Amino acid sequence: MKILRAFQPPKALGGAPRLDTEELRALKQRLVRQRVLHLALDPVERGILHLCCRLNLQAKSSALISALSSIFRKASLWLSPSFRTKAMLAGRPLAVAGERAARLMGNRSASSWAEDEGYVLLLGVNALNGG
């Protein structure tokens, strides 16, 4: 993926990464266009991506570099897979939360819900379709 390769630190600059705001904007635009920006990134990561797109930043901070690498890693998970994989990624946290809530209410058979692929897929499809 061109966007992910562009963030690799160039050897000529002593390993200091370059931030190309156009590529950051392209990444954000692809996430928005595929309707996975809010699913792929948490609010803090979305804020970092938004600020880096708006400002011309030089990545000298190790915290900023690690945050951007985390953002690129998460974005690559959501931009390249099939719809089924996206649904499984979106449905797994929902299944775990539902399992935890059902167990707290006394449902002992809920312990297998997070491993049930059909249930996870159903929750993920509903989440991706805005349900």
C-alpha positions as CSV (number, residue, x, y, z in Angstrom):
1,M,0.0,0.0,0.0
2,K,1.5,3.3,-1.2
3,I,0.4,5.3,1.9
4,L,2.0,2.9,4.3
5,R,5.2,2.6,2.5
6,A,5.5,6.4,2.3
7,F,5.8,6.6,6.1
8,Q,8.9,4.5,6.3
9,P,11.9,6.5,7.5
10,P,14.3,7.3,4.7
11,K,17.9,6.2,5.3
12,A,19.4,9.4,3.9
13,L,17.8,11.5,6.6
14,G,19.2,9.3,9.4
15,G,16.0,7.4,9.9
16,A,13.9,10.5,10.6
17,P,10.4,10.0,9.1
18,R,8.9,12.5,6.7
19,L,5.2,13.4,7.0
20,D,3.6,14.1,3.6
21,T,0.3,15.9,4.4
22,E,-1.1,15.0,1.0
23,E,-0.7,11.3,1.8
24,L,-2.2,11.8,5.2
25,R,-5.2,13.5,3.6
26,A,-5.5,10.7,1.1
27,L,-5.5,8.1,3.9
28,K,-8.2,10.1,5.8
29,Q,-10.2,10.5,2.6
30,R,-10.1,6.8,1.9
31,L,-11.2,6.0,5.4
32,V,-14.1,8.4,5.1
33,R,-15.1,7.3,1.6
34,Q,-15.2,3.6,2.7
35,R,-17.2,4.7,5.8
36,V,-14.8,3.1,8.3
37,L,-13.1,6.2,9.8
38,H,-15.1,5.9,13.1
39,L,-14.8,2.2,13.2
40,A,-11.1,2.0,12.5
41,L,-9.8,4.7,14.7
42,D,-10.7,5.8,18.2
43,P,-11.4,9.5,18.9
44,V,-7.9,10.5,19.9
45,E,-6.4,8.9,16.8
46,R,-9.0,10.6,14.6
47,G,-8.0,13.9,16.2
48,I,-4.3,13.3,15.6
49,L,-5.0,12.4,11.9
50,H,-7.2,15.5,11.5
51,L,-4.6,17.8,13.0
52,C,-1.7,16.3,11.0
53,C,-3.8,16.7,7.8
54,R,-4.6,20.4,8.6
55,L,-1.1,21.4,9.8
56,N,2.3,20.9,8.2
57,L,4.0,19.0,11.0
58,Q,7.5,17.7,11.1
59,A,7.5,14.4,13.0
60,K,10.3,14.8,15.5
61,S,8.4,13.5,18.5
62,S,8.6,9.8,19.2
63,A,5.1,9.9,20.6
64,L,3.7,11.4,17.4
65,I,5.7,8.9,15.3
66,S,4.3,6.0,17.3
67,A,0.7,7.4,17.2
68,L,1.0,7.8,13.4
69,S,2.4,4.3,12.9
70,S,-0.5,2.9,15.0
71,I,-3.0,4.9,12.9
72,F,-1.4,3.5,9.7
73,R,-1.5,0.0,11.1
74,K,-5.1,0.2,12.0
75,A,-6.0,1.9,8.7
76,S,-4.3,-0.9,6.7
77,L,-6.5,-3.5,8.5
78,W,-9.6,-1.7,7.5
79,L,-8.8,-0.6,4.0
80,S,-7.5,-3.8,2.5
81,P,-9.8,-6.6,3.7
82,S,-13.0,-8.0,2.3
83,F,-16.4,-7.1,3.7
84,R,-16.5,-10.3,5.7
85,T,-13.2,-9.4,7.4
86,K,-14.4,-5.9,8.1
87,A,-17.6,-7.2,9.6
88,M,-15.7,-9.7,11.8
89,L,-13.4,-6.8,13.0
90,A,-16.4,-4.6,13.8
91,G,-18.5,-7.4,15.4
92,R,-15.9,-8.9,17.7
93,P,-15.9,-6.1,20.3
94,L,-19.7,-5.9,20.2
95,A,-19.9,-9.7,20.8
96,V,-17.5,-9.5,23.7
97,A,-19.5,-6.6,25.2
98,G,-22.8,-8.5,24.8
99,E,-21.3,-11.6,26.3
100,R,-20.0,-9.7,29.3
101,A,-23.4,-8.0,29.8
102,A,-25.3,-11.3,29.5
103,R,-23.0,-13.0,32.0
104,L,-23.5,-10.2,34.5
105,M,-27.3,-10.7,34.2
106,G,-26.8,-14.4,35.0
107,N,-26.9,-16.0,31.5
108,R,-24.3,-18.8,31.9
109,S,-24.6,-19.9,28.2
110,A,-23.4,-16.5,27.0
111,S,-19.7,-17.5,27.5
112,S,-19.5,-18.9,24.0
113,W,-21.1,-15.9,22.2
114,A,-17.8,-14.1,21.4
115,E,-16.4,-17.3,19.6
116,D,-19.6,-17.8,17.6
117,E,-18.6,-16.6,14.1
118,G,-22.2,-16.3,12.9
119,Y,-23.1,-14.1,15.9
120,V,-20.0,-12.0,15.4
121,L,-20.7,-11.7,11.7
122,L,-24.3,-10.6,12.3
123,L,-23.3,-7.9,14.8
124,G,-20.5,-6.7,12.4
125,V,-22.8,-6.5,9.4
126,N,-25.3,-4.5,11.5
127,A,-22.6,-2.2,12.7
128,L,-21.2,-1.6,9.2
129,N,-24.7,-0.9,7.8
130,G,-25.5,1.6,10.4
131,G,-27.8,-0.6,12.4
